[in-house]
Amino acid sequence: MTFENLLIERDEATAVVTINRPKVLNALNSQTLDELRRAILELKQDATVRVVILTGAGDKSFVAGADINELSVQTPTGGREHALAGQHVLDLIENMGKPVIAAINGYALGGGCELAMACTLRLAADTARLGQPEIALGLIPGYAGTQRLPRLVGTGKAMELILTGTPITADEAYRIGLVNRVVPAAALMTEARALAAQLAKNAPIAMRYIINAVNKGVEIPFAEACQYEATLFGLVASTDDMREGTSAFLAKRKPEFKGT
């Protein structure tokens, strides 16, 4: 895969995707979103990739937001299509079926915060700042920020963050549940790679079903969600990985999952 605005690095079963527009703080323009869409689809189909790390180039910004030059000329129809296109890419990330770790190395604002929220797990450098400042531009979040943020931090806190537009520190983001961990900036990628390596040892099919069960389950009634979980449990019980995992446990050895 070759891209103008993305860098992709392979490290055994981990793929590191870096948004590479540091001169504009890695802002998401239409081309970058489309490249991200293509990359996620390719990595989803690559059985040798079990975990993806998503980060931004440089040490200032994960993604500082959407490209303001594009936003400033939107029409009502074009604006809706622009938002839907961004939502589609983020949905692909959220439902990739493989863990996607956001390594938030600086500003994660607007579309950047929305991108991080679409990831499975979020690690933030202690220097990171997160927020939804669209209100200052006379806009609202368009890449599902009004939907994912309250699901992560609760309605009241989400309302405060979106209505004021005030960014918060990494420590505050951790306190309210927006990120999973805060680590020293110099150790961010080391921690992200270590987490990815840990996840990559797990059974790929089981991880995919867990992500599916959680993502779908929060959107449907509890009883229906439990039925869905039971169905996935039954499916995973038919896999070679399940037999390998249970056999390894009984034999007191480490399992070797193949994704079958």
Secondary structure, DSSP 8 states (H G I E B T S, - for coil): ---SSEEEEEETTEEEEEE--GGGTT-B-HHHHHHHHHHHHHHHH-TT--EEEEEESSSSEEE--B-HHHHTT--HHHHHHHHHHHHHHHHHHHTSSS-EEEEE-SEEETHHHHHHHHSSEEEEETT-EEE-GGGGGT----SSHHHHHHHHH-HHHHHHHHHH---EEHHHHHHHTS-SEEE-GGGHHHHHHHHHHHHHTS-HHHHHHHHHHHHHHTTS-HHHHHHHHHHHHHHHTTSHHHHHHHHHHHTTS-------
